Amino acid sequence: MRFGVFYELQLPKPWNEGDEHRMFREALDQVVLADQLGIDYAWEVEHHFLEEYSHSSAPEVFLAAAAAKTENIRLAHGIRQVIPAYNHPARTAETIATLDLISDGRVDFGIGEGATRLELGAFGIAAKTKRAMSLEAAEQIANMMVMEPYPGFEGESFSMPCRNVLPKPLQRPHPPMWMACTNRDTIRVAARNGLGALAFSFLNPEEAQTWSQIYYDIIKSDECVPLGHCVNANIAVVSAFSVHEDRLEAIRRGQEGFEFFGYALQSLVARDTVPGHTALWEQFQADRAEKNEALLAQAKSEDPTQFSHAAGIGTPDDLIDHLVELQSSGVDQVILMQQAGRNRHDHICEALELFAQAVLPKLTSGREEREARKAEELAPYIAAAMARKVRMAPLEEHEIPIVRASAERAQVNQGSAERDSSS
């Protein structure tokens, strides 16, 4: 099993001078620590205008900074908004390839579309067509990273003439591609397109096994027609994370942040928002007050081991049990959601260090052999899927258009062409 750390860059109010700067610096320090500890991935989201929920509106900048400070950890867009109204596909292809080059080939490229009215409405994106626009753009981004020159495109969501999109990524044909998934339907979409599944839902082992079965059945079937130029057959799921030798201390350090993550996400989808005047943390605390009293009473009971908490929060043994269950369910990677709510930087670092010392070795032993067996098993299915892919036809040499240096010169050449055709 592989492991990652996850960043929404949450910053609940009230905001004090320097809070954003501190949050970014601490997040970078955590990625550096994760790299040193042998954690495999650092996943960074892209969201816009979601005030207390996410300050990660320019993940390419954050990941580039992380690339300069790390050596081995993979730098993963989880996800980049690929709909052209957010980011033009050519700019995404350029950004992904540049990051791949400066990181020595450590980039993973997750695609997504956004879900909140705050984001979709600001960029003029229709909710009914966002999935189709996302997949259309993602396919062309993959083509741009591979083809030289890119032949051009006339689509539903964007058009672009022939250009040679540069630079090209270090990883060939392009970095592994993933898709954000929140339900069984999107798991099917990811599998049909040969994309890794980023399951941004907190799954129990039974549901994880169902998702895995659906996903890998499609990967092995005729339904799988790759969107990109390779198949990334992997499932990653997000898990709550807080680990301490004392279970109650782990809960005290991590449970509130985990609950705020879900509360804020639900609120942004279901509640009205006044930009610049959010009070998510305040509302969360008020809604949680009665529950806090019941939890405190339970913590003081004779059996504190039953104190309520999310899977992924507890002692090293608790985490090992949780992760082994997910691994047995067919999950390939668990992404640890440590930066949430007001979780403290020092607590996060201590948890990562304890995880690396007491948990990681139990889950990574024999990993390379298991991954090799999986690759061997899937190889014929992936080859068959790649054979089904309908590839964009490259232009013949004589079909590549000449881009005139000026409008005046283009008009002169057009006039000459018209005279030649009439003579």
Contacts in CASP RR format, 6 or more apart in sequence:
PFRMAT RR
TARGET T0000
AUTHOR 0000-0000-0000
METHOD contacts of the structure
MODEL  1
MRFGVFYELQLPKPWNEGDEHRMFREALDQVVLADQLGIDYAWEVEHHFL
EEYSHSSAPEVFLAAAAAKTENIRLAHGIRQVIPAYNHPARTAETIATLD
LISDGRVDFGIGEGATRLELGAFGIAAKTKRAMSLEAAEQIANMMVMEPY
PGFEGESFSMPCRNVLPKPLQRPHPPMWMACTNRDTIRVAARNGLGALAF
SFLNPEEAQTWSQIYYDIIKSDECVPLGHCVNANIAVVSAFSVHEDRLEA
IRRGQEGFEFFGYALQSLVARDTVPGHTALWEQFQADRAEKNEALLAQAK
SEDPTQFSHAAGIGTPDDLIDHLVELQSSGVDQVILMQQAGRNRHDHICE
ALELFAQAVLPKLTSGREEREARKAEELAPYIAAAMARKVRMAPLEEHEI
PIVRASAERAQVNQGSAERDSSS
1 323 0 8 1.000
1 326 0 8 1.000
1 327 0 8 1.000
1 331 0 8 1.000
1 332 0 8 1.000
1 333 0 8 1.000
1 334 0 8 1.000
1 363 0 8 1.000
1 364 0 8 1.000
1 367 0 8 1.000
2 40 0 8 1.000
2 41 0 8 1.000
2 236 0 8 1.000
2 332 0 8 1.000
2 333 0 8 1.000
2 334 0 8 1.000
2 367 0 8 1.000
3 39 0 8 1.000
3 40 0 8 1.000
3 41 0 8 1.000
3 333 0 8 1.000
3 334 0 8 1.000
3 335 0 8 1.000
3 336 0 8 1.000
3 360 0 8 1.000
3 363 0 8 1.000
4 34 0 8 1.000
4 39 0 8 1.000
4 40 0 8 1.000
4 41 0 8 1.000
4 42 0 8 1.000
4 43 0 8 1.000
4 333 0 8 1.000
4 334 0 8 1.000
4 335 0 8 1.000
4 336 0 8 1.000
5 30 0 8 1.000
5 31 0 8 1.000
5 34 0 8 1.000
5 39 0 8 1.000
5 41 0 8 1.000
5 42 0 8 1.000
5 43 0 8 1.000
5 335 0 8 1.000
5 336 0 8 1.000
5 338 0 8 1.000
5 339 0 8 1.000
5 352 0 8 1.000
6 43 0 8 1.000
6 45 0 8 1.000
6 238 0 8 1.000
6 335 0 8 1.000
6 336 0 8 1.000
6 337 0 8 1.000
6 338 0 8 1.000
6 339 0 8 1.000
7 27 0 8 1.000
7 31 0 8 1.000
7 42 0 8 1.000
7 43 0 8 1.000
7 44 0 8 1.000
7 45 0 8 1.000
7 56 0 8 1.000
7 62 0 8 1.000
7 339 0 8 1.000
8 45 0 8 1.000
8 47 0 8 1.000
8 53 0 8 1.000
8 54 0 8 1.000
8 56 0 8 1.000
8 261 0 8 1.000
8 339 0 8 1.000
8 340 0 8 1.000
9 23 0 8 1.000
9 24 0 8 1.000
9 27 0 8 1.000
9 45 0 8 1.000
9 54 0 8 1.000
9 55 0 8 1.000
9 56 0 8 1.000
9 62 0 8 1.000
9 339 0 8 1.000
10 52 0 8 1.000
10 53 0 8 1.000
10 54 0 8 1.000
10 55 0 8 1.000
10 260 0 8 1.000
10 261 0 8 1.000
10 264 0 8 1.000
10 339 0 8 1.000
10 340 0 8 1.000
10 341 0 8 1.000
11 19 0 8 1.000
11 20 0 8 1.000
11 23 0 8 1.000
11 52 0 8 1.000
11 55 0 8 1.000
12 52 0 8 1.000
12 260 0 8 1.000
12 280 0 8 1.000
12 281 0 8 1.000
12 284 0 8 1.000
12 341 0 8 1.000
12 342 0 8 1.000
13 51 0 8 1.000
13 52 0 8 1.000
13 278 0 8 1.000
13 279 0 8 1.000
13 280 0 8 1.000
13 281 0 8 1.000
13 282 0 8 1.000
20 55 0 8 1.000
23 55 0 8 1.000
24 55 0 8 1.000
24 62 0 8 1.000
26 345 0 8 1.000
27 62 0 8 1.000
27 339 0 8 1.000
28 62 0 8 1.000
28 65 0 8 1.000
28 66 0 8 1.000
28 69 0 8 1.000
29 345 0 8 1.000
29 349 0 8 1.000
30 338 0 8 1.000
30 339 0 8 1.000
30 345 0 8 1.000
30 348 0 8 1.000
30 349 0 8 1.000
30 352 0 8 1.000
31 42 0 8 1.000
31 66 0 8 1.000
31 69 0 8 1.000
31 70 0 8 1.000
31 73 0 8 1.000
32 66 0 8 1.000
32 69 0 8 1.000
32 70 0 8 1.000
33 349 0 8 1.000
33 352 0 8 1.000
33 353 0 8 1.000
34 42 0 8 1.000
34 73 0 8 1.000
34 352 0 8 1.000
35 42 0 8 1.000
35 69 0 8 1.000
35 70 0 8 1.000
35 71 0 8 1.000
35 72 0 8 1.000
35 73 0 8 1.000
37 352 0 8 1.000
37 353 0 8 1.000
37 355 0 8 1.000
37 356 0 8 1.000
37 360 0 8 1.000
38 72 0 8 1.000
38 73 0 8 1.000
38 356 0 8 1.000
38 360 0 8 1.000
39 73 0 8 1.000
39 336 0 8 1.000
39 352 0 8 1.000
39 356 0 8 1.000
39 360 0 8 1.000
40 73 0 8 1.000
40 74 0 8 1.000
40 333 0 8 1.000
41 73 0 8 1.000
41 74 0 8 1.000
41 76 0 8 1.000
41 108 0 8 1.000
41 236 0 8 1.000
41 333 0 8 1.000
41 335 0 8 1.000
42 63 0 8 1.000
42 66 0 8 1.000
42 70 0 8 1.000
42 73 0 8 1.000
42 74 0 8 1.000
42 75 0 8 1.000
42 76 0 8 1.000
43 76 0 8 1.000
43 77 0 8 1.000
43 78 0 8 1.000
43 198 0 8 1.000
43 335 0 8 1.000
44 56 0 8 1.000
44 59 0 8 1.000
44 62 0 8 1.000
44 63 0 8 1.000
44 75 0 8 1.000
44 76 0 8 1.000
44 77 0 8 1.000
44 78 0 8 1.000
45 54 0 8 1.000
45 56 0 8 1.000
45 59 0 8 1.000
45 78 0 8 1.000
45 79 0 8 1.000
46 56 0 8 1.000
46 57 0 8 1.000
46 58 0 8 1.000
46 59 0 8 1.000
46 77 0 8 1.000
46 78 0 8 1.000
46 79 0 8 1.000
46 80 0 8 1.000
46 81 0 8 1.000
46 86 0 8 1.000
47 53 0 8 1.000
47 54 0 8 1.000
47 56 0 8 1.000
47 57 0 8 1.000
47 114 0 8 1.000
47 119 0 8 1.000
48 57 0 8 1.000
48 81 0 8 1.000
48 86 0 8 1.000
48 118 0 8 1.000
48 119 0 8 1.000
48 122 0 8 1.000
48 123 0 8 1.000
49 57 0 8 1.000
49 118 0 8 1.000
49 119 0 8 1.000
49 122 0 8 1.000
49 275 0 8 1.000
50 116 0 8 1.000
50 118 0 8 1.000
50 119 0 8 1.000
50 268 0 8 1.000
51 275 0 8 1.000
51 276 0 8 1.000
51 278 0 8 1.000
51 280 0 8 1.000
52 264 0 8 1.000
52 278 0 8 1.000
52 280 0 8 1.000
52 281 0 8 1.000
53 264 0 8 1.000
53 265 0 8 1.000
53 268 0 8 1.000
53 280 0 8 1.000
56 62 0 8 1.000
59 77 0 8 1.000
59 78 0 8 1.000
59 80 0 8 1.000
60 77 0 8 1.000
60 80 0 8 1.000
60 95 0 8 1.000
60 99 0 8 1.000
63 75 0 8 1.000
63 76 0 8 1.000
63 77 0 8 1.000
63 99 0 8 1.000
63 103 0 8 1.000
63 107 0 8 1.000
64 99 0 8 1.000
64 102 0 8 1.000
66 73 0 8 1.000
66 75 0 8 1.000
67 75 0 8 1.000
67 99 0 8 1.000
67 102 0 8 1.000
67 103 0 8 1.000
67 106 0 8 1.000
68 102 0 8 1.000
72 106 0 8 1.000
73 106 0 8 1.000
74 106 0 8 1.000
74 107 0 8 1.000
74 108 0 8 1.000
75 99 0 8 1.000
75 103 0 8 1.000
75 106 0 8 1.000
75 107 0 8 1.000
75 108 0 8 1.000
76 107 0 8 1.000
76 108 0 8 1.000
76 109 0 8 1.000
76 110 0 8 1.000
76 178 0 8 1.000
77 96 0 8 1.000
77 107 0 8 1.000
77 108 0 8 1.000
77 109 0 8 1.000
77 110 0 8 1.000
78 108 0 8 1.000
78 110 0 8 1.000
78 178 0 8 1.000
78 180 0 8 1.000
78 198 0 8 1.000
79 110 0 8 1.000
79 111 0 8 1.000
79 112 0 8 1.000
79 178 0 8 1.000
79 179 0 8 1.000
79 180 0 8 1.000
79 198 0 8 1.000
80 87 0 8 1.000
80 92 0 8 1.000
80 95 0 8 1.000
80 96 0 8 1.000
80 109 0 8 1.000
80 110 0 8 1.000
80 111 0 8 1.000
80 112 0 8 1.000
81 87 0 8 1.000
81 112 0 8 1.000
81 113 0 8 1.000
81 114 0 8 1.000
81 119 0 8 1.000
82 89 0 8 1.000
82 92 0 8 1.000
82 111 0 8 1.000
82 112 0 8 1.000
82 113 0 8 1.000
82 134 0 8 1.000
82 137 0 8 1.000
82 138 0 8 1.000
82 141 0 8 1.000
83 112 0 8 1.000
83 113 0 8 1.000
83 123 0 8 1.000
83 125 0 8 1.000
83 130 0 8 1.000
83 133 0 8 1.000
83 134 0 8 1.000
83 137 0 8 1.000
83 157 0 8 1.000
84 133 0 8 1.000
84 137 0 8 1.000
84 157 0 8 1.000
84 158 0 8 1.000
85 123 0 8 1.000
85 124 0 8 1.000
85 125 0 8 1.000
85 157 0 8 1.000
86 123 0 8 1.000
86 125 0 8 1.000
87 95 0 8 1.000
88 158 0 8 1.000
89 137 0 8 1.000
89 140 0 8 1.000
89 141 0 8 1.000
89 144 0 8 1.000
89 158 0 8 1.000
89 160 0 8 1.000
90 144 0 8 1.000
90 160 0 8 1.000
90 163 0 8 1.000
90 165 0 8 1.000
92 137 0 8 1.000
92 141 0 8 1.000
93 141 0 8 1.000
93 144 0 8 1.000
93 145 0 8 1.000
93 165 0 8 1.000
94 165 0 8 1.000
94 166 0 8 1.000
94 167 0 8 1.000
96 107 0 8 1.000
96 109 0 8 1.000
96 141 0 8 1.000
96 145 0 8 1.000
96 169 0 8 1.000
96 174 0 8 1.000
96 175 0 8 1.000
97 145 0 8 1.000
97 166 0 8 1.000
97 167 0 8 1.000
97 168 0 8 1.000
97 169 0 8 1.000
97 174 0 8 1.000
98 167 0 8 1.000
99 107 0 8 1.000
100 106 0 8 1.000
100 107 0 8 1.000
100 169 0 8 1.000
100 170 0 8 1.000
100 171 0 8 1.000
100 175 0 8 1.000
101 167 0 8 1.000
101 169 0 8 1.000
101 170 0 8 1.000
104 170 0 8 1.000
105 169 0 8 1.000
105 170 0 8 1.000
105 171 0 8 1.000
105 175 0 8 1.000
107 169 0 8 1.000
107 171 0 8 1.000
107 175 0 8 1.000
108 175 0 8 1.000
108 176 0 8 1.000
108 177 0 8 1.000
108 178 0 8 1.000
109 174 0 8 1.000
109 175 0 8 1.000
109 176 0 8 1.000
109 177 0 8 1.000
109 178 0 8 1.000
110 177 0 8 1.000
110 178 0 8 1.000
110 179 0 8 1.000
110 180 0 8 1.000
110 195 0 8 1.000
110 198 0 8 1.000
111 134 0 8 1.000
111 138 0 8 1.000
111 177 0 8 1.000
111 178 0 8 1.000
111 179 0 8 1.000
111 180 0 8 1.000
111 195 0 8 1.000
112 134 0 8 1.000
112 179 0 8 1.000
112 180 0 8 1.000
113 125 0 8 1.000
113 130 0 8 1.000
113 131 0 8 1.000
113 133 0 8 1.000
113 134 0 8 1.000
113 180 0 8 1.000
114 120 0 8 1.000
114 130 0 8 1.000
115 269 0 8 1.000
116 268 0 8 1.000
116 269 0 8 1.000
118 268 0 8 1.000
118 273 0 8 1.000
118 275 0 8 1.000
119 125 0 8 1.000
120 126 0 8 1.000
120 127 0 8 1.000
120 130 0 8 1.000
125 133 0 8 1.000
129 156 0 8 1.000
129 157 0 8 1.000
131 189 0 8 1.000
132 156 0 8 1.000
132 157 0 8 1.000
133 156 0 8 1.000
133 157 0 8 1.000
135 189 0 8 1.000
135 193 0 8 1.000
135 227 0 8 1.000
136 155 0 8 1.000
136 156 0 8 1.000
136 157 0 8 1.000
137 157 0 8 1.000
137 158 0 8 1.000
138 177 0 8 1.000
138 227 0 8 1.000
138 228 0 8 1.000
139 227 0 8 1.000
139 228 0 8 1.000
140 153 0 8 1.000
140 158 0 8 1.000
140 160 0 8 1.000
142 173 0 8 1.000
142 174 0 8 1.000
142 177 0 8 1.000
142 227 0 8 1.000
142 228 0 8 1.000
142 229 0 8 1.000
143 150 0 8 1.000
143 153 0 8 1.000
143 228 0 8 1.000
143 392 0 8 1.000
144 150 0 8 1.000
144 165 0 8 1.000
145 165 0 8 1.000
145 168 0 8 1.000
145 169 0 8 1.000
145 173 0 8 1.000
145 174 0 8 1.000
146 168 0 8 1.000
146 173 0 8 1.000
146 174 0 8 1.000
146 229 0 8 1.000
147 392 0 8 1.000
147 394 0 8 1.000
148 164 0 8 1.000
148 168 0 8 1.000
149 162 0 8 1.000
149 163 0 8 1.000
149 164 0 8 1.000
149 165 0 8 1.000
149 395 0 8 1.000
149 400 0 8 1.000
150 160 0 8 1.000
150 162 0 8 1.000
150 163 0 8 1.000
150 164 0 8 1.000
150 165 0 8 1.000
151 162 0 8 1.000
151 392 0 8 1.000
151 393 0 8 1.000
151 394 0 8 1.000
151 395 0 8 1.000
152 160 0 8 1.000
152 161 0 8 1.000
152 162 0 8 1.000
152 163 0 8 1.000
153 159 0 8 1.000
153 160 0 8 1.000
161 401 0 8 1.000
161 403 0 8 1.000
162 395 0 8 1.000
162 400 0 8 1.000
162 401 0 8 1.000
169 175 0 8 1.000
173 228 0 8 1.000
173 229 0 8 1.000
173 230 0 8 1.000
174 228 0 8 1.000
174 229 0 8 1.000
174 230 0 8 1.000
176 196 0 8 1.000
176 230 0 8 1.000
176 232 0 8 1.000
176 234 0 8 1.000
177 194 0 8 1.000
177 195 0 8 1.000
177 196 0 8 1.000
177 227 0 8 1.000
177 228 0 8 1.000
177 230 0 8 1.000
177 232 0 8 1.000
178 190 0 8 1.000
178 195 0 8 1.000
178 196 0 8 1.000
178 197 0 8 1.000
178 198 0 8 1.000
178 232 0 8 1.000
178 234 0 8 1.000
178 236 0 8 1.000
179 186 0 8 1.000
179 189 0 8 1.000
179 190 0 8 1.000
179 193 0 8 1.000
179 195 0 8 1.000
179 196 0 8 1.000
179 197 0 8 1.000
179 198 0 8 1.000
180 186 0 8 1.000
180 198 0 8 1.000
180 200 0 8 1.000
181 187 0 8 1.000
181 189 0 8 1.000
181 190 0 8 1.000
181 197 0 8 1.000
181 198 0 8 1.000
181 199 0 8 1.000
181 200 0 8 1.000
181 201 0 8 1.000
181 211 0 8 1.000
182 199 0 8 1.000
182 200 0 8 1.000
182 201 0 8 1.000
183 201 0 8 1.000
184 210 0 8 1.000
184 211 0 8 1.000
184 214 0 8 1.000
186 197 0 8 1.000
187 197 0 8 1.000
187 199 0 8 1.000
187 211 0 8 1.000
187 214 0 8 1.000
187 215 0 8 1.000
188 214 0 8 1.000
188 215 0 8 1.000
188 218 0 8 1.000
190 196 0 8 1.000
190 197 0 8 1.000
190 215 0 8 1.000
191 197 0 8 1.000
191 214 0 8 1.000
191 215 0 8 1.000
191 216 0 8 1.000
191 217 0 8 1.000
191 218 0 8 1.000
191 219 0 8 1.000
191 223 0 8 1.000
191 224 0 8 1.000
192 218 0 8 1.000
192 223 0 8 1.000
192 224 0 8 1.000
192 225 0 8 1.000
193 224 0 8 1.000
193 225 0 8 1.000
193 226 0 8 1.000
193 227 0 8 1.000
193 228 0 8 1.000
194 219 0 8 1.000
194 224 0 8 1.000
194 225 0 8 1.000
194 226 0 8 1.000
194 227 0 8 1.000
194 228 0 8 1.000
194 231 0 8 1.000
194 232 0 8 1.000
194 233 0 8 1.000
194 385 0 8 1.000
195 227 0 8 1.000
195 232 0 8 1.000
196 232 0 8 1.000
196 233 0 8 1.000
196 234 0 8 1.000
196 235 0 8 1.000
196 236 0 8 1.000
197 211 0 8 1.000
197 215 0 8 1.000
197 234 0 8 1.000
197 235 0 8 1.000
197 236 0 8 1.000
198 236 0 8 1.000
198 335 0 8 1.000
199 208 0 8 1.000
199 211 0 8 1.000
199 235 0 8 1.000
199 236 0 8 1.000
199 237 0 8 1.000
199 238 0 8 1.000
200 238 0 8 1.000
201 237 0 8 1.000
201 238 0 8 1.000
202 237 0 8 1.000
202 238 0 8 1.000
202 239 0 8 1.000
202 240 0 8 1.000
202 310 0 8 1.000
202 311 0 8 1.000
203 211 0 8 1.000
203 237 0 8 1.000
203 326 0 8 1.000
204 311 0 8 1.000
205 325 0 8 1.000
205 326 0 8 1.000
205 328 0 8 1.000
205 329 0 8 1.000
206 329 0 8 1.000
208 237 0 8 1.000
208 326 0 8 1.000
208 329 0 8 1.000
208 330 0 8 1.000
208 331 0 8 1.000
209 328 0 8 1.000
209 329 0 8 1.000
209 330 0 8 1.000
211 235 0 8 1.000
212 235 0 8 1.000
212 329 0 8 1.000
212 330 0 8 1.000
212 331 0 8 1.000
215 235 0 8 1.000
216 233 0 8 1.000
216 330 0 8 1.000
218 224 0 8 1.000
219 231 0 8 1.000
219 233 0 8 1.000
219 378 0 8 1.000
219 381 0 8 1.000
219 382 0 8 1.000
219 385 0 8 1.000
220 378 0 8 1.000
220 381 0 8 1.000
222 384 0 8 1.000
222 388 0 8 1.000
224 231 0 8 1.000
224 381 0 8 1.000
224 385 0 8 1.000
224 388 0 8 1.000
225 385 0 8 1.000
225 388 0 8 1.000
225 389 0 8 1.000
225 390 0 8 1.000
226 385 0 8 1.000
226 386 0 8 1.000
226 388 0 8 1.000
226 389 0 8 1.000
228 389 0 8 1.000
229 389 0 8 1.000
230 386 0 8 1.000
231 382 0 8 1.000
231 385 0 8 1.000
231 386 0 8 1.000
233 378 0 8 1.000
233 382 0 8 1.000
234 332 0 8 1.000
234 333 0 8 1.000
235 330 0 8 1.000
235 331 0 8 1.000
235 332 0 8 1.000
235 333 0 8 1.000
236 331 0 8 1.000
236 332 0 8 1.000
236 333 0 8 1.000
236 334 0 8 1.000
236 335 0 8 1.000
237 326 0 8 1.000
237 331 0 8 1.000
237 333 0 8 1.000
237 334 0 8 1.000
237 335 0 8 1.000
238 334 0 8 1.000
238 335 0 8 1.000
238 337 0 8 1.000
239 311 0 8 1.000
239 312 0 8 1.000
239 322 0 8 1.000
239 323 0 8 1.000
239 326 0 8 1.000
239 334 0 8 1.000
239 335 0 8 1.000
239 336 0 8 1.000
239 337 0 8 1.000
240 254 0 8 1.000
240 258 0 8 1.000
240 310 0 8 1.000
240 311 0 8 1.000
240 312 0 8 1.000
240 313 0 8 1.000
240 337 0 8 1.000
241 254 0 8 1.000
241 312 0 8 1.000
241 313 0 8 1.000
241 336 0 8 1.000
241 337 0 8 1.000
241 338 0 8 1.000
241 351 0 8 1.000
241 355 0 8 1.000
242 250 0 8 1.000
242 251 0 8 1.000
242 253 0 8 1.000
242 254 0 8 1.000
242 255 0 8 1.000
242 258 0 8 1.000
242 312 0 8 1.000
242 313 0 8 1.000
242 314 0 8 1.000
242 338 0 8 1.000
242 343 0 8 1.000
242 347 0 8 1.000
242 351 0 8 1.000
243 250 0 8 1.000
243 312 0 8 1.000
243 313 0 8 1.000
243 314 0 8 1.000
243 315 0 8 1.000
243 316 0 8 1.000
243 318 0 8 1.000
243 319 0 8 1.000
243 351 0 8 1.000
243 354 0 8 1.000
243 355 0 8 1.000
243 358 0 8 1.000
243 359 0 8 1.000
244 250 0 8 1.000
244 253 0 8 1.000
244 314 0 8 1.000
244 315 0 8 1.000
244 350 0 8 1.000
244 351 0 8 1.000
244 354 0 8 1.000
245 315 0 8 1.000
245 316 0 8 1.000
245 354 0 8 1.000
246 315 0 8 1.000
247 304 0 8 1.000
247 305 0 8 1.000
247 307 0 8 1.000
247 309 0 8 1.000
247 314 0 8 1.000
247 315 0 8 1.000
247 318 0 8 1.000
248 299 0 8 1.000
248 304 0 8 1.000
248 307 0 8 1.000
250 309 0 8 1.000
250 313 0 8 1.000
250 314 0 8 1.000
250 315 0 8 1.000
250 318 0 8 1.000
250 351 0 8 1.000
251 307 0 8 1.000
251 309 0 8 1.000
251 313 0 8 1.000
251 314 0 8 1.000
253 343 0 8 1.000
253 344 0 8 1.000
253 347 0 8 1.000
253 351 0 8 1.000
254 313 0 8 1.000
254 340 0 8 1.000
254 343 0 8 1.000
254 347 0 8 1.000
255 308 0 8 1.000
255 309 0 8 1.000
255 310 0 8 1.000
255 313 0 8 1.000
256 288 0 8 1.000
256 341 0 8 1.000
256 342 0 8 1.000
257 340 0 8 1.000
257 341 0 8 1.000
257 342 0 8 1.000
257 343 0 8 1.000
258 310 0 8 1.000
258 313 0 8 1.000
258 337 0 8 1.000
258 340 0 8 1.000
259 284 0 8 1.000
259 288 0 8 1.000
260 280 0 8 1.000
260 281 0 8 1.000
260 284 0 8 1.000
260 340 0 8 1.000
260 341 0 8 1.000
260 342 0 8 1.000
261 337 0 8 1.000
261 340 0 8 1.000
261 341 0 8 1.000
263 280 0 8 1.000
263 284 0 8 1.000
263 287 0 8 1.000
263 288 0 8 1.000
264 280 0 8 1.000
264 284 0 8 1.000
264 341 0 8 1.000
267 280 0 8 1.000
267 283 0 8 1.000
281 341 0 8 1.000
281 342 0 8 1.000
295 307 0 8 1.000
295 308 0 8 1.000
298 304 0 8 1.000
298 306 0 8 1.000
298 307 0 8 1.000
298 308 0 8 1.000
299 307 0 8 1.000
311 322 0 8 1.000
312 318 0 8 1.000
312 319 0 8 1.000
312 322 0 8 1.000
312 323 0 8 1.000
316 354 0 8 1.000
316 355 0 8 1.000
316 358 0 8 1.000
316 359 0 8 1.000
319 355 0 8 1.000
319 359 0 8 1.000
320 359 0 8 1.000
320 362 0 8 1.000
320 363 0 8 1.000
323 334 0 8 1.000
323 359 0 8 1.000
323 363 0 8 1.000
324 362 0 8 1.000
324 363 0 8 1.000
326 334 0 8 1.000
327 363 0 8 1.000
336 355 0 8 1.000
338 348 0 8 1.000
338 351 0 8 1.000
338 352 0 8 1.000
339 348 0 8 1.000
404 410 0 8 1.000
404 413 0 8 1.000
END
